[in-house]
Amino acid sequence: QLVESGGGLVQAGGFLRLSCVASESTFSIYAMGWYRQAPGKQRELVAAITSGGSTNYADSVKGRFTISRDNAKNTVYLQMNSLKPEDTAVYYCYGNFMRVGALWGQGTQVTVSS
């Protein structure tokens, strides 16, 4: 199970930090990441982190978003700075766990006003 939190309404240029708490140990992952889906658009990968700590980002968020992991808390974070209206979407946490396979969170809404 993955449970996201931290979404909300923010003005352009502002910041938010999303959290994703996993019921499985984040030591035992192949990868975890954040996806987002805006109305009328396909779900897209925003950021991901591997078991070894390597990260990758969508071009649209590079330099603004940072994904990180706290294994002691089984939590993955997405720090989002310099938010833009086009970042408005439902953000989903995703994890590919060695024991249970792929899990998705329920999603958290991020709305950036101009």
Salt bridges, closest charged atoms under 4 A:
GLU24 OE2 - ARG99 NH2 2.43
GLU44 OE2 - ARG36 NE 2.68
ASP59 OD1 - LYS62 NZ 3.09
ASP87 OD1 - ARG36 NH1 2.96
ASP87 OD2 - ARG64 NH1 2.76
